[in-house]
Each structure stands twice: as C-alpha cells, then as structure tokens.
C-alpha cells in the first residue's frame, strides 16, 4: 500500500491544476467470430487475460448441421472491462461480446491553462484523483497545440477505466 502526501505551497507557485482530465487507454472490442448461443463466459470483469486465451465458448448452428462449439479468444493481452452478453444469450457475427483494455494500460490526458502549461515539464510528479482514489503519476508527454499533458501512473491502477473523469495536480519543481 502506497500513501501519497500532498502539501503544496500556498498560492500558484507550488502546483498546477488541470482544467479537465480523463482516464484513457486502448480499448479493444472482442466480437463474435460466428453467430451462436453463448454457452460459457470464461472470464469476469476485472480479470487479466493473455493474448490467445479462451474467453467465450458459443454454439454455432449451421443450417441442417449439429451445433459446433466455437472458442472466442483474446486478440490481445489486457484486462476485461465489460461483459456485454451472458450465457444463454444469442451473439450475432461481429457483435461485441467483451471489452478489454489492451495490456491493462491506462493513462490520463489533462488539459491545462496556458500559464500553467508553460510551467509543465516531462518527469514532474503529479497526483491524480479518480474513482475515489488518489494515485501517484508523472508527466510523460506534452502537446503544446492543445495544452494537454499525458500522465503515466507510477503504479498500475486496477480500478480505473478509460473514459473516467479525473482531477490532476502537478507538483511544481
């Protein structure tokens, strides 16, 4: 367990606050490779999966033939975000069945005011608040055109999902 102590100096000299921030990551939709009834869902939301691991088994029925069991595998390693279908439900070809965050990797995109953005540097420490947690992060990239900073987490957060709102304080150094 890691604790974060934040005691910025008084005034604007000690820290910079983002105007808006969101958690981001590469989201991968796992879709049905054939139409059929979902027989087994082998993973739960929050599970880590490796590339090629069986995620779902469905029974594909071709006209006049007995059902064929089809395994749907993870196209990439990652963390299961959402299960869209349950056992017994019908999946159509191409329909999303699960959503993964590729490589279980999330980061924060934070937009700053012009004056604060000028004070940002790659490597600066930050605190990100999201999902009821405070997490340590570092500035990893800067996009001057839209005054946006990318922040990477010091430790990989399990509970954060792309699209979540965040608050960001970057410690001035």
C-alpha positions, 0 to 999 in steps of 0.5 A: 500500500502506497500513501501519497502526501500532498502539501503544496505551497500556498498560492500558484507557485507550488502546483498546477491544476488541470482544467479537465482530465480523463482516464484513457487507454486502448480499448479493444472490442472482442466480437463474435467470430460466428453467430451462436448461443453463448454457452460459457463466459470464461472470464469476469470483469476485472480479470487479466487475460493473455493474448490467445486465451479462451474467453467465450465458448458459443454454439454455432448452428449451421443450417441442417448441421449439429451445433459446433462449439466455437472458442472466442479468444483474446486478440490481445493481452489486457484486462476485461472491462465489460461483459456485454452478453451472458450465457444463454444469450444469442451473439450475432457475427461481429457483435461485441461480446467483451471489452478489454483494455489492451495490456491493462494500460491506462493513462490520463490526458489533462488539459491545462491553462496556458500559464500553467502549461508553460510551467509543465515539464516531462518527469514532474510528479503529479497526483491524480484523483479518480474513482475515489482514489488518489494515485501517484503519476508523472508527466510523460508527454506534452502537446503544446497545440492543445495544452494537454499533458499525458500522465503515466501512473507510477503504479498500475491502477486496477480500478480505473477505466478509460473514459473516467473523469479525473482531477490532476495536480502537478507538483511544481519543481 
